[in-house]
């Protein structure tokens, strides 16, 4: 809990992926500065997970390496900026009755809270002397999304005093969870990814280049929570690492429960395999096109795996969330604690598709100082970690001087409103360092706030592919 990433992940669990619905490549400070527009801009190891064909494009470094690039973002379409930041600044403060009622109303939204954390621990790429370019990286991704209907928001913040419970005393039939919570999504995932990608130029002449690429990732699942009440059905399961130190009570004694405990580090409770495919074209000296499909594959969860079936709505014994420590308190109410809203049962294993996406982009390199591009990313399935809605954006890179690159653009979708990004990158021949935000306006606006930062200060590159 004292570490940043475990703390954010617990928050994700509490919100229960992205799914948190993720914004892409938050640890890539260049792409973040363009609002996520990346398909025709990225090269070297930064092309992993976006378009591996870009590894072989003209102008990419012959060798590059980067360490400890990171990004964090939190946003809401229903909370005010003041309300959202209370959960960061006032963690130890108790909630008053008036604040509980205020927050129950504010969290009644299909897009109440989104939290993302993305850390690239290392990345590298190398040109294999005409054979192609290979890249590797390790990525930690935490993605969360919180969307609640009125009943769920009131149950979380008012507990046993929620209005739907008060109906029981008047003889009203107790509804099923799927009915009472219709429209609710609490989703999270934390994945530890080991990536390798290869790109090769297939056609190469003065006016046209065609490249293709493939990427593979081995994935360790540190945790997942996926709770959805939609279309008259309840889907609810979770599997979390011993890192979270959850008290499973009597469930831990069940012989059918694959109980994982103890250990240190990011002990996985699931594993998976994913593939990325991509193609890119350069027409003339300026026009670039890119098309890719990412995260083709699946995860299998086995450790600490619990599933909840539809049932009559259970009344909480507590008065719900009592402090601004939202992450901790929601976790206790939606996971397998003593006052959980759901009745979980052990499961042997569960396979889930990865959050597959179709990505397309077009860019125009007007000069070595100015480049523009447009991107679209479409979710191809509805699983924890994928986008809730398509992402679209336009981005620009501009160098007022050789050593400084300014990035900006306009983007929207992916569970967020329109954003105005801004990025500053110190870019010399061999070194890059930068800082950016996904939405400059969202840092200060009261309505629909989005606070984000991405940064990297250890990125090096050498040579240039011709």
C-alpha positions as CSV (number, residue, x, y, z in Angstrom):
1,X,0.0,0.0,0.0
2,X,3.0,2.3,0.5
3,X,4.0,1.9,-3.1
4,X,2.5,4.1,-5.8
5,X,1.5,1.5,-8.3
6,X,-0.1,-1.0,-5.7
7,X,-2.0,2.0,-4.3
8,X,-3.4,2.9,-7.7
9,X,-4.2,-0.7,-8.4
10,X,-6.1,-1.0,-5.1
11,X,-8.0,2.1,-6.2
12,X,-8.7,0.3,-9.5
13,X,-10.0,-2.7,-7.6
14,X,-12.1,-0.5,-5.5
15,X,-13.6,1.0,-8.6
16,X,-13.7,-2.3,-10.2
17,X,-10.9,-2.5,-16.6
18,X,-10.7,0.0,-17.6
19,X,-13.4,-2.3,-17.7
20,X,-11.4,0.9,-16.5
21,X,-11.7,2.2,-19.8
22,X,-8.2,3.0,-20.8
23,X,-6.7,5.8,-22.6
24,X,-3.9,4.4,-24.6
25,X,-0.1,4.7,-24.1
26,X,-0.2,7.1,-21.1
27,X,3.4,6.4,-20.4
28,X,4.4,7.6,-23.9
29,X,4.9,11.3,-23.1
30,X,5.0,12.2,-26.9
31,X,1.7,10.5,-27.7
32,X,0.1,11.9,-24.5
33,X,1.1,15.4,-25.6
34,X,-1.0,14.7,-28.8
35,X,-3.9,13.4,-26.9
36,X,-3.2,9.8,-27.8
37,X,-2.6,10.3,-31.5
38,X,0.2,7.9,-32.3
39,X,-0.2,5.5,-35.2
40,X,1.9,7.5,-37.8
41,X,4.1,9.3,-35.3
42,X,5.7,6.5,-33.1
43,X,8.8,4.6,-34.0
44,X,11.4,2.3,-32.2
45,X,10.2,0.6,-29.0
46,X,7.4,3.2,-28.6
47,X,5.6,1.5,-31.5
48,X,5.0,-1.6,-29.4
49,X,1.3,-2.0,-28.8
50,X,0.4,0.6,-31.4
51,X,1.8,-0.4,-34.7
52,X,4.9,-2.7,-34.9
53,X,5.3,-2.0,-38.6
54,X,6.7,1.5,-37.6
55,X,9.8,-0.2,-36.3
56,X,11.1,-0.4,-39.9
57,X,10.1,3.0,-41.2
58,X,12.6,5.6,-42.6
59,X,13.9,7.9,-39.9
60,X,13.6,5.5,-37.0
61,X,16.6,5.1,-34.8
62,X,19.0,2.2,-35.4
63,X,19.2,1.8,-31.7
64,X,17.2,3.2,-28.9
65,X,16.7,2.6,-25.2
66,X,14.4,4.1,-22.5
67,X,13.8,3.6,-18.8
68,X,11.1,4.5,-16.4
69,X,8.5,6.4,-18.5
70,X,5.2,6.8,-16.7
71,X,1.8,8.4,-16.9
72,X,-1.1,8.8,-14.5
73,X,-4.6,10.1,-15.3
74,X,-7.9,10.5,-13.3
75,X,-11.1,12.0,-14.7
76,X,-14.8,12.2,-14.3
77,X,-17.8,13.2,-16.4
78,X,-20.1,13.7,-13.3
79,X,-18.0,14.8,-10.4
80,X,-16.7,18.4,-10.1
81,X,-12.9,18.9,-9.9
82,X,-13.3,19.8,-6.2
83,X,-15.2,16.5,-5.5
84,X,-12.8,14.4,-7.4
85,X,-9.7,15.8,-5.7
86,X,-11.1,15.3,-2.2
87,X,-10.4,11.6,-2.7
88,X,-6.7,12.5,-3.2
89,X,-6.3,15.4,-0.6
90,X,-8.7,14.3,2.2
91,X,-8.2,10.6,2.4
92,X,-8.3,10.5,6.2
93,X,-11.4,12.7,6.5
94,X,-14.7,11.2,7.5
95,X,-17.8,11.8,5.4
96,X,-20.7,13.8,6.9
97,X,-24.3,12.7,6.1
98,X,-24.6,15.7,3.8
99,X,-21.5,14.7,1.9
100,X,-22.6,11.1,1.6
101,X,-25.9,12.3,0.0
102,X,-24.0,14.7,-2.3
103,X,-21.6,12.0,-3.5
104,X,-24.3,9.4,-4.0
105,X,-25.9,11.9,-6.4
106,X,-22.6,12.8,-8.1
107,X,-21.6,9.2,-8.6
108,X,-24.9,8.3,-10.3
109,X,-23.4,8.3,-13.8
110,X,-22.3,5.8,-16.4
111,X,-18.9,7.6,-16.4
112,X,-18.4,8.6,-12.8
113,X,-14.7,8.0,-12.5
114,X,-11.8,6.7,-14.7
115,X,-8.3,6.0,-13.4
116,X,-5.2,5.0,-15.4
117,X,-1.7,4.3,-14.5
118,X,0.9,3.2,-17.1
119,X,4.6,2.6,-16.3
120,X,7.2,1.4,-18.9
121,X,10.1,0.1,-16.8
122,X,12.3,-0.4,-19.8
123,X,12.2,-0.5,-23.6
124,X,14.8,-0.9,-26.4
125,X,15.0,-1.4,-30.1
126,X,17.8,-2.3,-32.6
127,X,18.1,-2.4,-36.3
128,X,19.3,-5.8,-37.4
129,X,21.3,-4.6,-40.4
130,X,18.7,-4.9,-43.1
131,X,16.9,-7.9,-41.8
132,X,14.4,-5.7,-39.8
133,X,14.1,-4.1,-36.4
134,X,13.3,-5.8,-33.2
135,X,12.1,-4.2,-30.0
136,X,11.4,-5.3,-26.4
137,X,9.8,-3.7,-23.4
138,X,8.1,-4.2,-20.0
139,X,4.9,-2.4,-19.2
140,X,2.8,-2.1,-16.1
141,X,-0.8,-1.1,-16.9
142,X,-3.6,-0.3,-14.4
143,X,-7.0,0.6,-15.9
144,X,-10.2,1.3,-14.1
145,X,-13.8,2.5,-14.9
146,X,-16.6,3.3,-12.5
147,X,-20.2,3.7,-13.8
148,X,-23.1,3.5,-11.4
149,X,-26.8,3.6,-11.5
150,X,-28.7,5.4,-8.8
151,X,-29.2,2.4,-6.6
152,X,-25.6,1.3,-6.7
153,X,-24.3,4.8,-5.9
154,X,-26.7,5.2,-3.0
155,X,-25.9,1.7,-1.6
156,X,-22.1,2.5,-1.7
157,X,-22.4,5.8,0.1
158,X,-25.5,5.3,2.3
159,X,-25.1,1.6,3.0
160,X,-28.1,0.1,4.9
161,X,-29.8,3.5,4.7
162,X,-30.0,3.5,0.9
163,X,-33.6,4.2,-0.2
164,X,-33.9,0.9,-2.1
165,X,-33.5,-1.0,1.2
166,X,-36.1,1.1,2.9
167,X,-38.7,-0.3,0.5
168,X,-38.3,-3.7,2.1
169,X,-40.1,-2.6,5.3
170,X,-43.1,-1.6,3.2
171,X,-43.5,-5.2,1.8
172,X,-41.9,-4.6,-1.6
173,X,-40.5,-7.7,-3.1
174,X,-36.7,-7.8,-2.9
175,X,-35.3,-7.3,-6.5
176,X,-32.5,-9.3,-8.1
177,X,-29.1,-7.7,-8.1
178,X,-29.2,-7.5,-11.9
179,X,-32.5,-5.6,-11.7
180,X,-31.5,-3.3,-8.9
181,X,-28.1,-2.4,-10.3
182,X,-29.1,-2.3,-14.0
183,X,-26.6,-0.1,-15.9
184,X,-23.7,-0.5,-13.3
185,X,-20.1,-1.2,-14.3
186,X,-17.2,-1.6,-11.9
187,X,-14.2,-2.8,-13.8
188,X,-10.4,-3.0,-13.3
189,X,-7.3,-4.7,-14.5
190,X,-3.6,-4.6,-13.6
191,X,-1.4,-6.3,-16.1
192,X,2.4,-6.9,-16.2
193,X,3.4,-7.2,-19.9
194,X,6.7,-8.5,-21.4
195,X,6.8,-7.4,-25.1
196,X,8.8,-8.3,-28.2
197,X,8.0,-6.9,-31.7
198,X,9.6,-7.1,-35.1
199,X,9.1,-4.8,-38.1
200,X,10.5,-5.2,-41.7
201,X,10.3,-3.0,-44.8
202,X,8.8,-5.1,-47.6
203,X,8.8,-2.6,-50.4
204,X,11.2,0.3,-50.7
205,X,11.7,2.8,-53.4
206,X,11.9,6.6,-53.7
207,X,8.2,7.2,-53.8
208,X,6.7,4.3,-51.8
209,X,7.6,2.2,-48.8
210,X,5.5,-0.6,-47.3
211,X,6.4,-2.1,-43.9
212,X,4.8,-4.9,-41.9
213,X,5.2,-5.8,-38.2
214,X,4.2,-8.3,-35.6
215,X,4.3,-8.1,-31.8
216,X,4.0,-10.7,-29.1
217,X,3.4,-10.2,-25.4
218,X,3.4,-12.5,-22.4
219,X,1.1,-11.2,-19.8
220,X,1.0,-11.7,-16.0
221,X,-2.3,-10.8,-14.5
222,X,-1.8,-9.1,-11.1
223,X,-5.5,-8.5,-10.6
224,X,-8.9,-8.1,-12.3
225,X,-12.4,-7.2,-11.1
226,X,-15.2,-7.1,-13.6
227,X,-18.8,-6.4,-12.3
228,X,-21.5,-5.6,-14.8
229,X,-25.3,-5.5,-14.4
230,X,-26.6,-5.0,-17.9
231,X,-29.5,-6.3,-20.1
232,X,-31.1,-8.1,-17.1
233,X,-27.9,-10.1,-16.4
234,X,-25.2,-10.0,-13.8
235,X,-21.6,-10.7,-14.7
236,X,-19.2,-10.5,-11.7
237,X,-15.8,-12.1,-11.1
238,X,-12.5,-11.2,-9.6
239,X,-9.0,-12.5,-9.1
240,X,-6.4,-10.5,-7.3
241,X,-2.8,-11.0,-6.2
242,X,-1.9,-11.7,-2.5
243,X,-0.3,-8.2,-2.8
244,X,-3.8,-6.8,-2.0
245,X,-4.0,-8.8,1.3
246,X,-7.8,-9.4,1.1
247,X,-9.4,-11.3,3.9
248,X,-11.4,-14.1,2.2
249,X,-12.8,-15.5,5.5
250,X,-14.3,-18.9,5.2
251,X,-13.8,-19.0,1.4
252,X,-10.1,-19.5,2.0
253,X,-10.9,-22.9,3.5
254,X,-13.0,-24.1,0.6
255,X,-11.1,-26.9,-1.2
256,X,-12.3,-25.6,-4.6
257,X,-10.7,-22.2,-4.0
258,X,-7.3,-21.8,-5.5
259,X,-6.0,-19.7,-2.6
260,X,-2.8,-17.8,-3.3
261,X,-1.2,-16.1,-0.3
262,X,2.1,-14.8,0.8
263,X,5.1,-14.1,-1.4
264,X,6.4,-10.8,-2.5
265,X,6.4,-8.6,-5.6
266,X,3.8,-8.8,-8.4
267,X,2.8,-12.4,-7.8
268,X,0.4,-13.2,-10.7
269,X,-3.0,-14.8,-10.4
270,X,-3.4,-15.2,-14.2
271,X,-1.4,-15.4,-17.4
272,X,-2.0,-14.7,-21.0
273,X,-0.7,-14.2,-24.5
274,X,-1.3,-11.4,-27.0
275,X,-0.4,-10.6,-30.6
276,X,-0.3,-7.3,-32.5
277,X,-0.3,-7.0,-36.3
278,X,0.4,-3.9,-38.2
279,X,1.2,-2.3,-41.6
280,X,2.4,1.1,-42.5
281,X,3.0,3.0,-45.8
282,X,4.9,6.1,-46.8
283,X,3.9,7.7,-50.0
284,X,6.2,10.3,-51.4
285,X,8.2,12.1,-48.8
286,X,5.4,13.2,-46.6
287,X,2.2,11.1,-46.5
288,X,2.1,8.3,-43.9
289,X,-0.7,5.7,-43.4
290,X,-0.9,3.1,-40.6
291,X,-3.3,0.3,-39.8
292,X,-3.0,-2.2,-36.9
293,X,-4.9,-4.7,-34.7
294,X,-3.6,-5.0,-31.2
295,X,-4.2,-7.3,-28.2
296,X,-5.4,-10.3,-30.1
297,X,-5.4,-13.1,-27.5
298,X,-6.7,-14.1,-24.1
299,X,-6.0,-14.2,-20.4
300,X,-6.7,-17.2,-18.1
301,X,-7.3,-16.4,-14.4
302,X,-6.9,-19.1,-11.8
303,X,-5.5,-17.8,-8.5
304,X,-8.0,-16.3,-5.9
305,X,-10.7,-16.6,-8.5
306,X,-14.3,-15.9,-7.4
307,X,-17.5,-15.5,-9.3
308,X,-20.8,-14.1,-8.2
309,X,-24.2,-15.2,-9.7
310,X,-27.4,-13.3,-9.8
311,X,-29.3,-13.3,-6.5
312,X,-31.7,-11.2,-4.5
313,X,-30.2,-7.9,-3.4
314,X,-28.3,-8.3,-0.1
315,X,-28.7,-5.6,2.5
316,X,-25.4,-4.2,3.8
317,X,-25.0,-4.1,7.6
318,X,-22.8,-1.0,7.5
319,X,-23.6,2.6,6.6
320,X,-21.5,2.4,3.5
321,X,-18.5,4.4,2.6
322,X,-17.5,6.4,5.7
323,X,-14.4,8.4,4.6
324,X,-12.7,9.8,1.5
325,X,-10.5,6.7,1.4
326,X,-12.6,5.7,-1.5
327,X,-10.4,2.9,-2.9
328,X,-10.1,1.0,0.4
329,X,-13.8,1.3,1.3
330,X,-15.3,0.4,-2.0
331,X,-13.0,-2.6,-2.2
332,X,-14.5,-3.9,1.1
333,X,-18.0,-3.5,-0.3
334,X,-17.6,-5.1,-3.7
335,X,-15.1,-7.9,-3.1
336,X,-15.4,-10.9,-0.8
337,X,-15.3,-9.2,2.5
338,X,-17.6,-9.7,5.5
339,X,-20.0,-6.9,4.4
340,X,-19.8,-7.6,0.6
341,X,-22.8,-6.7,-1.6
342,X,-22.1,-9.9,-3.6
343,X,-22.1,-13.5,-2.6
344,X,-19.0,-15.0,-4.3
345,X,-18.2,-18.7,-5.0
346,X,-14.8,-20.2,-5.8
347,X,-14.1,-21.0,-9.5
348,X,-11.3,-23.2,-10.9
349,X,-10.4,-21.0,-13.9
350,X,-11.8,-18.3,-16.3
351,X,-10.6,-17.2,-19.7
352,X,-11.3,-13.7,-21.0
353,X,-10.3,-12.2,-24.3
354,X,-7.8,-9.4,-24.3
355,X,-9.1,-5.9,-25.1
356,X,-8.6,-6.1,-28.9
357,X,-8.6,-2.8,-30.8
358,X,-8.5,-1.7,-34.4
359,X,-6.3,1.3,-34.9
360,X,-5.9,3.5,-38.0
361,X,-4.0,6.7,-38.7
362,X,-2.9,9.1,-41.4
363,X,-0.2,11.6,-41.1
364,X,1.5,14.4,-43.1
365,X,5.1,15.2,-42.5
366,X,5.3,18.7,-43.9
367,X,9.0,19.2,-42.9
368,X,11.5,18.1,-40.3
369,X,10.0,20.7,-38.0
370,X,6.2,20.1,-38.5
371,X,4.1,17.0,-38.7
372,X,0.3,16.4,-38.3
373,X,-1.8,13.3,-38.0
374,X,-5.2,11.9,-37.3
375,X,-6.0,8.7,-35.4
376,X,-9.0,6.5,-34.8
377,X,-9.1,3.5,-32.4
378,X,-12.1,1.2,-32.2
379,X,-12.7,-1.4,-29.5
380,X,-13.4,-4.8,-31.0
381,X,-14.8,-6.4,-27.8
382,X,-16.3,-5.5,-24.5
383,X,-13.9,-6.7,-21.8
384,X,-12.1,-5.3,-18.8
385,X,-9.4,-3.0,-20.0
386,X,-10.9,-2.0,-23.4
387,X,-12.2,1.4,-24.5
388,X,-15.9,1.9,-23.7
389,X,-16.3,4.0,-26.9
390,X,-14.2,4.7,-30.0
391,X,-11.3,7.1,-29.7
392,X,-10.7,9.8,-32.4
393,X,-8.1,12.6,-32.4
394,X,-5.9,14.9,-34.4
395,X,-2.3,15.7,-33.3
396,X,0.6,18.0,-34.3
397,X,4.3,18.1,-33.6
398,X,6.1,21.4,-34.1
399,X,9.8,22.2,-33.5
400,X,10.3,26.0,-33.1
401,X,14.0,25.2,-32.7
402,X,15.9,21.9,-33.3
403,X,16.1,20.9,-29.7
404,X,12.5,21.6,-28.6
405,X,9.3,19.8,-29.8
406,X,5.9,21.1,-28.9
407,X,2.9,18.7,-29.2
408,X,-0.8,19.4,-29.1
409,X,-4.1,18.4,-30.8
410,X,-7.7,17.6,-30.1
411,X,-9.1,14.3,-29.1
412,X,-12.3,12.7,-27.8
413,X,-14.1,9.5,-27.0
414,X,-12.7,6.5,-25.1
415,X,-14.9,7.4,-22.1
416,X,-13.8,11.0,-21.9
417,X,-14.9,14.3,-23.3
418,X,-13.0,16.3,-25.8
419,X,-9.5,17.2,-24.6
420,X,-6.8,19.7,-25.5
421,X,-3.4,18.1,-24.9
422,X,0.0,19.7,-24.6
423,X,3.5,18.3,-24.5
424,X,7.0,19.6,-24.2
425,X,9.9,17.5,-25.3
426,X,13.6,18.3,-25.2
427,X,14.9,16.5,-28.3
428,X,18.6,16.4,-29.2
429,X,20.3,14.0,-31.7
430,X,20.8,11.3,-29.0
431,X,18.6,12.3,-26.1
432,X,14.9,12.9,-25.3
433,X,13.1,14.0,-22.2
434,X,9.6,15.3,-21.9
435,X,6.5,16.0,-19.9
436,X,2.9,16.3,-21.1
437,X,-0.8,16.3,-20.2
438,X,-3.7,14.6,-21.9
439,X,-5.9,17.6,-21.4
440,X,-4.7,21.1,-20.5
441,X,-8.2,22.4,-19.9
442,X,-9.1,19.4,-17.7
443,X,-6.4,20.4,-15.2
444,X,-8.3,23.5,-14.3
445,X,-12.0,23.1,-15.2
446,X,-14.6,22.5,-12.5
447,X,-16.9,20.4,-14.7
448,X,-15.7,17.2,-16.4
449,X,-12.3,17.4,-14.8
450,X,-9.4,15.2,-16.1
451,X,-6.0,15.5,-14.4
452,X,-3.1,13.7,-16.2
453,X,0.6,13.8,-16.5
454,X,3.1,11.7,-18.5
455,X,6.8,12.1,-18.2
456,X,10.1,10.4,-19.2
457,X,13.7,11.6,-18.7
458,X,15.8,8.6,-19.7
459,X,15.3,8.1,-23.4
460,X,18.3,7.7,-25.8
461,X,18.6,7.0,-29.5
462,X,21.5,6.5,-32.0
463,X,21.7,6.4,-35.7
464,X,18.9,6.7,-38.3
465,X,17.4,4.1,-40.6
466,X,17.6,5.1,-44.3
